[in-house]
Each structure stands twice: as C-alpha cells, then as structure tokens.
C-alpha cells in the first residue's frame, strides 16, 4: 500500500512543483517570448502609419496639382478669348472664334465613360449563333455529321 501511494505521490508532487516553477518563471520573465512578436507588431504598425501618411501626402499633392492644371486651363481659355476679342478683324469672325472656344469648353467636360453616339452596335464577348445551330457548350459543336 505504501508503495502504491509513493508511486502516485511522487509524480503528482513533481507535476505540482513543475507547474509552480513554470508559473514563477513566466511571471519573472514576461518579456522573454513576446518581445520579438511585440517588436514585429510595432514595426508593422509603424510601417503602416508611414504608408498612410504617404498616401495622404500623395493625394494632397495631386489635388494641388489638379487645381493648378485647372487654373492654367482657365488662363489659356481667357487668353484665347482675349485674343479673339482683340485680334479678330470683324464682328462675325470674333463671334465665330468665341463660339468655337465655348463649344470646346462644353465638350471638354463630357463624361469620359459615355460611348460615342455614332456607335452602331456594342461589341460582343461571345460568338453569335443562329437559332437552330448548336451552341459552343453542346457536345456536337464543331463536329461534322
């Protein structure tokens, strides 16, 4: 009986001592393992913050450049209108030049995604088939009978 108690008591005692030692070591050295993971996480966070700042800076610079481009375009339009007013030989020529200038401005702001009006048919991404012929997924497609 004493032998069986000893057989169970020693491993149980070793387990309890191991758990206590493991707990104490984990408490004393909390930064041992997570340190590298935390550094990686901090590094990734820093790179992400830097990337976000670069994106914001890029789009702010783009907005400033587009504003300058629009202003330059307006300056060119004004210059052409002044030239048409001062350099045209007669009133009819002046009116034609100004009308052409304003019609270009109206067409310049057309939505780029709208198709031209003279398109007869939209291109297809499939081969057309006649009503009684087999389609491409038919087993007999392309075979001669």
Secondary structure as UniProt FT lines:
FT   HELIX           2..28
FT   TURN            29..33
FT   HELIX           34..87
FT   HELIX           91..108
FT   TURN            112..113
FT   TURN            117..118
FT   TURN            131..132
FT   TURN            136..137
FT   TURN            139..142
//
